[in-house]
Amino acid sequence: MTLQNNHKTKWQRIPGKVTKGYGVASGQAKDSPYPQGSIVMQTPFFLERGLDIRHYYPATLNVSIAPNRFRMVNPEWTFQDVAWFEECCETFSFSRCRILYSSKEIDGLIYYPHPETKPDHFQDDSVLEILVPFLGDVGEGEQVNVLLKKDEIEIY
């Protein structure tokens, strides 16, 4: 999936810092109930709803935009009642984005499990969870810029 640079799309550039996540999306947390990672388990459910995330690394890049916060206002995709694990039924939203890092511009997706439907591992609303291809050289504490669609994500 390549992002189109539609002249009508208004991007907002937000500085951020890569931060450590819970390790649940990737399955790297020692106490994770999803050893292969939640992203791997959720992928077929998103695919059957029309969103193919298989070309992204099966983990999230967590970017703190503090002191700013964000709110999904009109995401490109929202999937309600996704029963991807046992009795778990969540709502997910996605919005296209770009990561500017090390003179590269990388297409990605904001991955947003709605907190009101999420069983645990809540994210601070100043941390963006982003699906991107594998970025082996980016580490915790590194500065990045994120381009977000103004009409889909509100920054406050």
N, C-alpha and C positions, 0 to 999 in steps of 0.2 A: 504494500500500500504506500504510494507516494503522495505526499501532500501537494495539492494544487495551490499555487500562489495566486488565488483569485483576487483581482483588483478590488473586489467589494469587501474582501476579508480585512477587518481591522485587527491587527495584532497589537498586543501590549507586551512590552519587554519588562520582565521582573527579575532583579538580581536575587540569587539564592546561594545556599551552601548545601552541599551534599551531606546528609546526616544518616546515621545508622537507623535502620528499621528494626522491626521485631524478629525478622528472619522467618516469618510464617509464610509469606508469599513465595519465597524461594525454597522453603523446607529446611533451611539451615539451623533454625532454632532447635535446641536440644529437647525442649518440651513441646514442640509443635505436634498438634494432633494430625497433621498432614505431612508425613515424611517426604513425599515427593513434591510438596509445596502446593499452596492453594491455587496458584496461577495455572499450573499443569492440570489440576483437577477441574478448574472452571472453564478452561479453554473450549472443550467440546460444547458446553452449554451456550457460550457466546457465539460459537461458530453456527450452531443450529438456529440462532436468532439473527444471523447475517453479519456478524463481526468476526473476522479472522485475525487472531492475534498470534498465530503460530510463528510468524517471522520475528517476533520480539523475544528477547531473553526472558525465560520464565521466572522472573523476579521483578521487584519494583526498584527504581532508582528514587530514593527519598530525598526531596529537596526542600529545605526550610526557606521560606520567604519572609520569616519574622523580621521586623515587627508587623509586617503585613499579614493579612488573613485572606482567605478566599471563600467564595460560595459559588456552587454550580447553579446557574440561573437558566440556561437553555442549552444543555448538552446535546451533542449530535446524536448520541445513543443513550437510551435508558432502558434497562431490562428489569422488569419487576418480577418478584416472586421466583427467583432462580433457585431451585432446589438442588444445589450442587453437592451437598454432603448431608447424609442422614436426615435429621429433622431440621436442618438448617435451610432457611429460605430467605434470601437476601435480594435487595435491589442494588443495581450497579449502574453507574453512569460513566460515559467516556467522552472526552473532548480531544480533538487533535491539538498537538502542540509541537514545538521545536525546542531543542536544547542547543544552546550555543556554548561550545566547550572546545578549548584548544584549537581555535581557528576553524572548527568544524560546525556545521549546522546539521543536527540529527533529528529526523522526524520521529515523533513519539505520540503517545496517547496518555492523557491524564486518566488514571484508573481511580474511580471513586466508589467504594462500597459505602452505601448510605448508612450513616451511623445509627439511625433509628431501627435498622433491620439487622445490624451486625451483632453477632453474639459476644465478641470480645476483641481485644487488641485495637482499641480506638486510637485514631490518629488525631493529633492536634490540628486545628483548622489553619495552621500556618505551615503545614507540611503537605506538599504535593507528592502523591505517589504516581510515578511515571513509568510506563512501559516503553522501552527502547531496545534496539538491538544491543548485543553484548558490547560493553565499553570497558574493556579490561584495564585501561589506564586511568580511570576516574576513581578517586577514593574519598573516604570520609573527610570532611573539612574543606574540600576543593570548592572554589567559586565557579558557578555557572550562571548563565542567564537563560530564562525560560520565556519563550514567546507563547502567549496564550491568546485565544480568540476573545476579543472584548465582548461580543454578544453572547458568549457561552459561559464565561467565568468572570465573576465580579471580584475585584481586588479592593479591599478596604483596610 
